[in-house]
């Protein structure tokens, strides 16, 4: 079974990233890697993830992120299946990713190392 397009990362939006980090550390003993004032990656949670404090997404549902070896091919599959690209592919530390909405309304993302 291929690991392509499987859940790899979960991202929470936060209006107060310091308070969120403090909460998850105290409540669940998660550890964090600081990627600047607007992003904290977490570990020790059962799955890798992060807290986004940029304000680009509102709080609420976590952003589920899939991993792929070919971002362009994943985009084609998403669109062909009826998904809507919300944020075209962009670079970030560690690779590239895009955001999409599946027909039921959930925003998700796909990332690749290249």
C-alpha positions in Angstrom: 0.0 0.0 0.0 1.4 3.4 -1.0 1.9 6.2 1.5 1.0 8.7 -1.3 -2.0 11.0 -0.4 -2.3 9.7 3.2 -2.9 11.9 6.2 0.5 13.2 7.3 0.0 16.3 9.4 -2.7 18.3 11.2 -2.7 22.0 11.6 -4.7 24.2 14.0 -5.5 27.8 13.5 -5.0 30.0 16.5 -5.9 33.6 17.3 -3.4 33.5 20.2 -0.5 31.1 19.4 1.3 31.6 22.7 -1.9 30.6 24.6 -2.5 27.6 22.4 1.1 26.5 22.8 0.9 26.9 26.6 -2.4 24.9 26.7 -1.2 22.0 24.6 2.1 21.8 26.5 0.4 21.9 29.9 -2.6 19.7 29.1 -1.0 17.0 26.9 2.8 17.4 27.3 3.3 18.2 23.6 6.6 19.7 22.6 7.1 22.5 20.1 9.5 23.7 17.4 9.4 27.5 16.9 9.2 28.6 13.3 8.8 32.2 14.1 6.1 34.3 15.7 3.2 32.9 13.6 4.0 29.2 13.5 4.7 26.4 16.0 5.2 22.8 14.9 4.2 20.2 17.5 5.4 16.7 18.4 4.5 14.0 20.9 0.8 14.2 19.9 0.5 10.9 18.0 0.8 12.7 14.6 2.9 15.6 13.6 1.2 19.0 13.3 1.4 22.7 13.9 -0.3 25.8 15.1 -0.8 28.5 12.5 -1.2 32.0 14.0 -1.1 34.0 10.7 -4.8 34.7 10.8 -5.2 33.3 7.2 -7.6 30.7 8.5 -10.2 31.2 11.2 -10.3 28.9 14.2 -12.6 25.8 14.1 -11.9 22.6 12.3 -8.3 21.5 12.1 -6.7 21.5 8.6 -5.9 17.9 7.6 -2.9 17.7 5.4 -2.1 14.8 3.0 1.4 14.1 1.7 2.3 13.3 -1.9 5.4 12.7 -4.0 3.9 14.7 -6.9 1.9 17.8 -6.0 0.9 18.6 -9.6 -0.6 15.1 -10.1 -2.4 15.4 -6.7 -3.9 18.7 -7.9 -5.2 17.1 -11.1 -6.8 14.2 -9.1 -8.4 16.7 -6.7 -9.9 18.8 -9.5 -11.0 15.7 -11.5 -12.8 14.4 -8.5 -14.8 17.6 -8.0 -12.5 19.4 -5.5 -12.0 23.2 -5.6 -8.5 24.6 -5.3 -8.6 27.4 -2.6 -4.9 28.3 -2.5 -2.7 27.3 -5.4 0.7 25.6 -4.7 3.1 27.7 -2.7 6.5 27.2 -1.1 7.0 26.9 2.6 9.9 25.7 4.8 10.1 22.0 4.0 8.4 22.0 0.6 5.3 23.1 -1.2 1.6 22.7 -0.6 -1.9 23.7 -1.8 -5.2 24.0 -0.2 -8.5 22.6 -1.5 -12.2 22.1 -0.6 -13.7 18.7 -1.1 -17.4 18.7 -2.2 -18.7 18.2 1.3 -17.2 21.6 2.3 -14.0 20.5 4.2 -10.9 22.5 3.6 -7.8 20.3 3.4 -4.3 20.6 2.0 -1.7 18.5 0.2 2.1 18.9 0.6 5.2 17.6 -1.0 8.9 17.9 -0.2 9.6 19.1 -3.7 
